[in-house]
Amino acid sequence: MNKIKQIITGAALPNIPWEEKPEGYRHIVWRYTKNPIIPRDLIPSSNSIFNSAVVPFNGEFAGVFRCDDRRRYMQIHSGRSKDGIRWEIDNESIKFICDDPEIKKFEYAYDPRVCWIEDRYYITWCNGYHGPTIGAGYTYDFKKFYQLENAFLPFNRNGVLFPRRINGKYAMLSRPSDNGHTPFGDIFYSESPDMCHWGKHRHVMSPRGRWESTKIGAGPTPIETTEGWLLIYHGVLTSCNGFQYSMGGAILDINQPWKVLHRAEPFLLTPEELYECVGDTPNVVFPCAALYDAPTGRIAIYYGGADTVTCLAFTQADELINFIKSNSSL
């Protein structure tokens, strides 16, 4: 048996959720056969649970979940799982510990990401503070959550941290936007010495037509590999029937992540299944988290389906990187 060359820079996760690629399947990312893994009504208060973030935690898994309640109020909740598939989610939303009344009360919270950096789990989310901006906080145990300063001025969405400092600084991708359903959007890079003051903003990528002709946004925490930062992102097409969200892939320079080395022209996953095409917002595949097992290269991607349910898909790092490089156009 040939030894798998380790491409991902990171730790082993032997209990990663996993399902082998179906025999004869031709594409690079494949869906879990029992999707959706989290239904819209898993907790009594929820209208929908989607666009959520998952990380390994104490030998099991934990996460922060977007739960729009039955008032259609957008909130984020804490959850835990033994296997990354069957979840227990708190019925009450996260109440952040914060000493500053100016930022403590916010209008809404949605589309969280969670990222382990050094000694804690950082959470970023789209935070309603006089319009959408990037909220930031952290937790050690997924029980107590502490709120930090908002990272940017409104209007901004899709704030995604890198899993380690780059050149000594915290680093984040984001998508400047407007106050509504933004009909535009590029990905930008920013850095901070302290998770409070952000600057050195650099342009990363723009929409470029076809399945990502309207706007793009970073998805899961970038994965460090021997080829660069593996970025899974979403791209939006404005069709005659509204927005359609698909999943794409790119590789960024390891030391200067605003430089794109490779970017696949074809999408990785697009709405095709009923739970992706039918829901509160039809035709949405929205990736927000990815687990990986470095020795085997297995990657499990969590994504929202039709802004209603949470789903799971899989890929292999070596195959995905080869696909991005062989189908790249910059």
N, C-alpha and C positions, 0 to 999 in steps of 0.2 A: 504494500500500500504506500503510495507516494505521500510524503509529508507536505502539508499545506504551508506555503510560504506566508508568513504573517505580514499582512499589509497594514492593518490597523495598529496604530500606536496606542496601547492601552491595556487594560486588565482583562482577565477571563471572566466570563459570565456564563458558567455552565448550565444554569437553569433558565437561560433566555427562552421566552416563548418561541416556538418553532414548529413549522410544518414544511416538509420537503416540497420542492417544486413538482406540480402534477406532471405525470409522464406525457410527453408530447407537447407541453406548453412552450410556446415560442418566445415569450417576452421576458424581460429582465427583472421585473417586479411581479410577484404573484400574491393574490389575496388569500387570507385565511378562509377556509371552507365554511367556518361557522360564524362568519360575520353577520351582523354587527356584534361585537363583544360586549358593548354596553348599550342597552336599549334607552330610548328617550325617557322612560318613566321608571328608572331603577330606584329612585328615591321618591317619597311621596310629594315633595315640593316641586319636582322638575317637569317642565314641558319638553325639554330636550337636553342631552348631554353630548357634547361634541368639542372638537378643536381643543384637546386637552393634552397635558404633558405628564410623562411617566419617567421614573428613574429607578435604578437599583437602590434598595435600602435595607440594611441589616439582614442580608441574605434573602430578602424577599423584594417587594416592589412597593413604591409609594408614588403619589402624584398629586397634581392640582388640576381640577376639572372645571371646564366651563359648564355651568348648569343654568340655563335660562329657566326661571320659575314660571308658575302658572299665571303670573301677572305679565309675563314676558320681560321680566327684569333680569338683566345680565349680571351674573355673579360667578365667583369662583369658590370651589369647595375642595377640601382635602379628602384623599382616599388612599386605600391600601389594598394589597393583593398578595397572596402567596405565590401565584404562578404568572402574574402579568396578564391574565385573561379574565378571571372571575374577580370582580371588584366589590369592595364595600366603600361607599362614599358617604361622607357625613351629610345629613339632611340640612344642617345649618351651614351657611356660608362662612368663609374665613373672616375672622375679625382681627385685623392687624393691630399690633401694639405700636403706638406712635405717640410721641410727645408733642408733635407740632399740629395744632388744630387746623392749620391752614391746609395741610395735605391729608389729614386723617380722614376727613369726610370726602368721599368721591361719588360721582353720579352713577358709575357702573364699572364693571370689570369683566373683561372677556379675553379669550384666546391666549391663555397663559403658556409660558415656557418655563422649564425648570432645569437648572444647570449646577452641577457640583463644581465648586472652585475652592481649592485649598482646604478649608475647614468647615464649609457650610453649603447648604443648598440655596442658591439664589433663584428668585422667582421674578420674571418680568411678565407684564400683561398690558393690554390696552386699557388705559385708565382714564375715566372721565373727569378731567379737571379743566373746565371751560373749553371743552372739546376733547377729542381723543389724543392722548399722549402716552408715553411709555412709563408705566408705574414700575417700581422696583422694591424688592424686599428680600427677606431671607428667613430660613428656618433651620434648626438643627434636628428636629424630631417630627415634623409634620403635625405637631400639636400646637405649638406656639409659633406665631409668625410676626416678624418685625418689619415695619414699613420704612423704606428709605425715601430720599428725595426723588421726585419724578426725574427721569433721565433727560428729557427734552421738553421744549415748548410744544404746545399744540401747533400743528396737527401732525400726528405720527402714529404709526401702527407697526406691528410685526417686529418688536424688539427682541433680538436673539443674541444671547451672550456666547462668546467662545469659552471653552471649558478650562482654559488656563490663561494667565497673563501672556501678552505678546509684547516683546521688547520692554518688559517690566510694567505694562499697563493692562488694565481691564479693557476688553474689546467687545464691541457690540455691532451687530447689523440692524438696520431699521429701514422703514419705508415712509419717508415724509409724504403727507397726504393732505386732504382737506377735511371739512367737517361732516361730509356726507358719504355716500357710496362712491368713493373716489374713482373717477374715470381716467386715472393716470397713476403712475408710480414706478420709481426706480429704487434699487437697493443701494444704501450708503453704509459706510464703515465709520465708526467713531471710537475714541478711546478715552480712558479716564484713569487718573492716578489713585482714585479713592472711592469709586462707585457713586460719586456725587457730582463732580465737575467734569463735563464731557466736552471734548473738542477734537481737533485734528480730523475733521470730517472729510472723507474721501469717497468719491463715486465708485461703485463696484460694477453694477450691471443695469441696463435699461431693457424694457420690453423690446422685442424685435420682430413682431409679426406672428401671424398664424395662431397657434394655440396659446401664445403668450403675447398677444398683440396689444392688450390694454394696460396691464400692470403686472408686477411681480412682487414677491415678498419672501424673505427667508422663512424656512420651516423649522425643522429640528435644530438643536445645538449642532454646529459643525463637528464632523468626526475627523480627528487627526489621523492621517495615513502617510505612508512613505512617498506618496505622489503629491501630497498637499492636503489642504482642508477639503474634505468631501462635503459639499453643500447640497442638501435636498431643499428645493424651494417650490413655491406654487406660482403658476402663471395663469392669467385670466384672458379669455377670449370674450369679446362682446358679440354675441350672436343676435339674430333677429328675435330671439326669445329671452334675451338677457345675458347675464354673466355666466360663463362656464369656467370652473376652476380645475386645473390639472396639475400634476406633479412633475417636476423636472429635476435635472442634476447638473452640477458643475464642480470644478476643482479649482480652489483658490491657492495662491502662493502661501507657503507656510509662514513666512516672515513678514510679508506685505499682503495681507488678505484682500486688499482692494484690487489686487491684480488677478484677473481671471486667466487661468492657464488653459482650461478646457471647459467647454459648455456644449452639452448634447443638443442637437437640433430636435430630435423626436422627444415627445413626452415619455415619462416613465410609467405613468398611470393616469387614466382619464375616466370620467364618469361613464360607466357601462352597466353596472349592476343596479337593480331596483332601488337598493338602499342608498345609492349615490345619486340617482336620477330623480327620485321622488322623496319629497320631504318639505320642511319649512322653506328651504331655499333649494330648488331643484338644481341638479347638475353640478355638484361640488365634491371634489376630492381635495382635502385641506390638511397637509401633513404638519404636525406640531411636535412630535417626539420620535426619537429613534434609540433603541437599545442595541448594543453590539457585544459580541463575544470575540475578542481580538484573536485568539489562537485559531479559531475556525473561520473567521471572517463573516459569521452570520450577523445579519442586521434585521431587526424587527421594527417596522415603521407604524406608528399610531397616527391615524388620520380621521378627520371628521367627514361623515357622509351626509350630504344634502343638508348641512347645518341642523342635523337632527340626532344622529347616533355616532358612536365611536367605533372605528374599525381598525383592523390590523392587516398589514401586508409584510412580505418578506423579500429579501434579496441577499446575494453573496457579494462581499466587498470587491473581490477580484473581478468578478463578472461585471459588476456595476461600473467600476472604474474603467475597465477595458471598453465597455459600451460607450461611456462618456467620451473617452479619448478617441475612439474609432469613429464616432459620429459627431465630432466637435466642429463647431464653426464659431469664430469670434467676430 
